Amino acid sequence: MFSIDRMMRNCQGLSRRAFLQVGSLPLLNLSLPRLLEARATGSAKKDINCILLWTNGGMSNIDTFDMKPEAPVEFRGEFQQISSNIPEMPVCEHLPRMARVMDKVCLVKSIAHTMSGDHAAATHYMLTGYPQRPDPTGEPSGVVVFPSFGSVVGHEKGWKQAIPPNVVLGGKLLYSGAGYLGSAFDPLWIRADPNAKNFQIRDVSVAESLQKRMQRRQQMLTRLDTWQRQKELSGAVAEKGEFYRQAFDLITSSAAKKAFKLDEEPAKLRDRYGRTRGGQGALLARRLIESGVRFVTVNLDGWDTHDKNFIELKSPLLPTLDQAWSALLEDLETRGLLDSTLVICAGEFGRTPKVNGAAGRDHYAPCNVVGLSGAGTAMGSVIGRTNSRCEHVVGQTNDTLDYAATIFRILGIDGSKEYHTEDGRPVFLNNGGKPIKGVIA
């Protein structure tokens, strides 16, 4: 919230921040101070963007893309396996649309970690790549929280077309923020349901009653900037003026406003993605990438299937994912964006190979499955394998540092960079991870 005690005053006692205080900004957890600090601090060698479909709770790998039809029934479960357009990549019968696009997916089954115990630690592992165990409450004390992939991208690549580089769609997602990088690199968090009627984002859909007031404030800010440039020798103030204008640009940007207008999409395409929060979230992610956002996370809830696993997967989980993921891949390819967009489908862990007494599956980190597409990945291939009951990885095994190194390499980010925590302690962005063999074509 805006506080007069935190105003940044010039020598006349005037608050520059006051000129741009707009009441709608806090609604998306996007405070003006964070906008003012956000800046590009470097650029990657490749301009590759990323969409992460996050199966929050942990998708059952053995019931989707790593099925074991020859295992005993208490392991293989209730679903049948069907062929896909790649013979070596069969899928669950409830993923018929994905079966037609597996030539656009690189399935990775070699990633394993040890955090089956709680969602928070496992989420930190898979959203940051770092094997750190923060407090399960998500509010660690005295423990380093590492930046999410999206925040690293924002830090390295910065803003483009007056739109934040990192956006999260959906409910609250632990460890999707900037960690030790600081709140300036937290994502823009969109809570609103893109499938809702009259969906709009208030931070980029400013009411008409505020337009004239904002214009007056911008004019006043411009005059103040001119006066300060004449009076001050330091370049710091001029630089900070850029951040103020950047904040103003966000809420008046035509690119930002247009990105959120899902009603501009053909009804047939919206139906193809699925008229669900997840389906329309995937469509919105594509629009955001087109508009200049660099990293979009679509938070898909409901995958923590401790009981009624097969009922929940059959409807709504698998049909929603099937439509959203397959439509996204086809849409990106049709628009010529798949080569420049890394699409990831992942969760914090897999599920237990043996069905429990409640017809569910519990947390299981030794086996997982991650899908990677576009941006030079080896689509239409499978990396790694698990044993006949999906109990452990056989042969090539990779940890989450390797997973992170793979993502950084694809996005053109140097994982060997030395960053610094809030207390000044040096840390490596990726401490020793190596890209997973076979993922990058």
Secondary structure, 3 states (H helix, E strand, C coil): CCCHHHCCECCCCCECHHHHCCCCHHHHCCCHHHHHHCCCCCCCCCCCEEEEEEECCCCCHHHCCCCCCCCCHHHHCCCCEECCCCCCCCEECCCHHHHCCHHHCEEECCECCCCCCCHHHHHHHHHHCCCCCCCCCCCCCCCCCCCCHHHHHHHHHCCECCECCEEEECCCCCCCCCHHHCHHHCCEEECCCCCCCCCCCHHHCCCHHHHHHHHHHHHHHHHHHHHHHHHCCCHHHHHHHHHHHHHHHHHHCHHHHHHCCHHHCCHHHHHHHCCCHHHHHHHHHHHHHHHCCCEEEEEECCCCCCCCHHHHHHHHHHHHHHHHHHHHHHHHHHCCCHHHEEEEEECCCEECCCCCCCCCCCEECCCCCEEEECCCECCCEEECEECCCCCCEECCCECHHHHHHHHHHHHCCCCCCEEECCCCCEEECCCCCCCCCCCEC
